[in-house]
Amino acid sequence: MAYVKVLNADELESGKGRVISIGSKELALFNIDGEFHCIDNSCPHADGPLGAGDIEGDTVICPWHAWQFSVRTGEMAYNPNICVARFDCKVEDGAVLVDW
């Protein structure tokens, strides 16, 4: 795996998420108080777009059926046995990089 630039850090304000693409894969990127977190964009319930969900603290709420996931761990709030994949992020020279 290698880190891939996905956007400039100033393009995603704190408390927001965005759908990003690396190749043909869609991921959800979030800025939580200046820390960037990346998880799979597809909710395991019905493939809802997690990157379009509302953020409460460090939890994203799927816009389709309100399933909730930690953007830090990928774990579902109500059942930690249900997870979405997460990907390490870092910021270098103002760019957000995702380990892909």
Secondary structure, DSSP 8 states (H G I E B T S, - for coil): --EEEEEEGGGS-TTEEEEEEETTEEEEEEEETTEEEEEESB-TTT--BGGGSEEETTEEE-TTT--EEETTT-BBSS-TTSB--EE-EEEETTEEEEE-
